[in-house]
Amino acid sequence: MSTAVITGAGSGIGRAIAIELATHDHEVVIIEIDEAAGEETAAAIGEAGGTARVVSCDISNTESTEAAFSQIESIDILVNNAGIAAVGNVESCTPEELDHIYSVNVKGMYHCLHFAIPIMVKGGGGSVINLASVASYLGLQDRFAYSMSKGAVLSMTMSIARDYIDQGIRCNCVCPARVHTPFVDGYLEKNYSEEERPQMFKALSEWQPIGRMGTPEEIAGMVTYLSSKQAAFITGSAFEIDGGVTNLR
């Protein structure tokens, strides 16, 4: 049984990816700072007949990430999903907020790549899928820090693909538009009244030309394909899964 490591799989897109990969006969290792949330995902996988375990880790911390990956003997698939969001332009983004976004979305992904890639090389290769965003290459309003971090994800993807193509490692990234996750619901609850939320939800949905947000399961389907043998000829690519945002808006 091959091993799939997914960061931030305690909820949302990460949970959907972990559950989907488990149905394809992968042993799932959940890397999570929220251990309880990770255990919920592992329990759901176990109830469905899959195999999963949780490794507690703060990916923004070098020592924590090194300790986490030291517990993993082999990695066939690495999905760098963990990340945080931020709203605001360059004026409203504080230095502290920028550092926080960088520490998780950029340095955190670096940490996971830095400690996972040697394991994958030793095992003869594998597939890396990074969660980027349409913000990686589009100028999204009031997403300065977040866009900065996702641009870095796109660049790291291309670097890994080029540097390790001769060692059997494929590396791609997935670039979603807005996906309906608990983060979206929390954002609406925090910033809008109960009366305002339905209209704002409608506006957020219709920003995608297709007329709705994506689902975590749709992102999971793309990740599962990219990690499969059917995608063995694909590396160094960024896949838009965005309801038409990139090309139709």
Sequence and secondary structure as in RCSB ss.txt:
>XXXX:A:sequence
MSTAVITGAGSGIGRAIAIELATHDHEVVIIEIDEAAGEETAAAIGEAGGTARVVSCDISNTESTEAAFSQIESI
DILVNNAGIAAVGNVESCTPEELDHIYSVNVKGMYHCLHFAIPIMVKGGGGSVINLASVASYLGLQDRFAYSMSK
GAVLSMTMSIARDYIDQGIRCNCVCPARVHTPFVDGYLEKNYSEEERPQMFKALSEWQPIGRMGTPEEIAGMVTY
LSSKQAAFITGSAFEIDGGVTNLR
>XXXX:A:secstr
 EEEEEETTTSHHHHHHHHHHHTTTEEEEEEESSHHHHHHHHHHHHHTT  EEEEE  TTSHHHHHHHHTT    
SEEEE       B TTT  HHHHHHHIIIIIHHHHHHHHHHHHHHHHTT EEEEEE  GGGTS  TTBHHHHHHH
HHHHHHHHHHHHHTGGGTEEEEEEEE  B  HHHHHHHHHHS TTTHHHHHHHHHHTSTTSS B HHHHHHHHHH
HTSGGGTT  S EEEESTTHHHH 
